[in-house]
Amino acid sequence: MSEEHRRTVEAGYDRIAERYLATKDPQDPLTLAALEELARYLPPGAAVLDLGCGAGVPVTRWLVERGFAVTGVDLSERQLELARRLAPGATFVKSDMSELSLAPETFGAVVAFYSIIHVPREEHPALLADIYRWLEPGGSLLATLALTDFEGEESDWEGWGAAMRWSHYGGETNLGLLRAAGFDIRYAEPRTGKGVGDESETWLWVLARKPTTEQRRSGA
């Protein structure tokens, strides 16, 4: 990620952290249902990596409260300050997710809600390959991805006085990138829920799996 791109995203979320948090529903039914399904594939106490954890609500906090060992990663220091207060028990790291250096097969699951869309899309294949490598065999990726192609910047996102940058491919390309990284798709479907503003938003909700060693050997 270029320094200019990184600074736009980082400074934007630093500036709007509290207002962005206020848009989050701790009981959001779409998010909690997806997390409940993910949890069915995880052993108790599994390590989970939350990429773009923001202020930790609802995702990081939900995972911590269910006994998972959560590591949250975010570019915004202000978001992380909120997350440390709102999701105590998690470990937090300030980093560009595309530059993380983590040991292979460390996590039972990786979650990425509305975050990969801020990484330059030409870096998505490498990021997905990293996620695949960080997952244990049989581990899961739960992510919200875009349904349409877009790359650009908004100078005053939601009228909050902060610039923001997005970069993503459409749904079919995203699924192709996941499969190219080695993932099996458990589900991938458009789901509509409350957006950042007053209008609803539709995203591609994906639960993907890294095959076990036995499955890779057998080609299953």
Secondary structure, 3 states (H helix, E strand, C coil): CCHHHHHHHHHHHHHHHHHHHHCCCCCCHHHHHHHHHHHHCCCCCCEEEEECCCCCCCHHHHHHHCCCEEEEEECCHHHHHHHHHHCCCCEEEECCHHHCCCCCCCEEEEEECCCHHHCCHHHHHHHHHHHHHHEEEEEEEEEEECCCCEEEEECCHHHCCCCEEEEECCHHHHHHHHHHHCCEEEEEEEEEEECCCCCEEEEEEEEEECCCHHHHHHCC
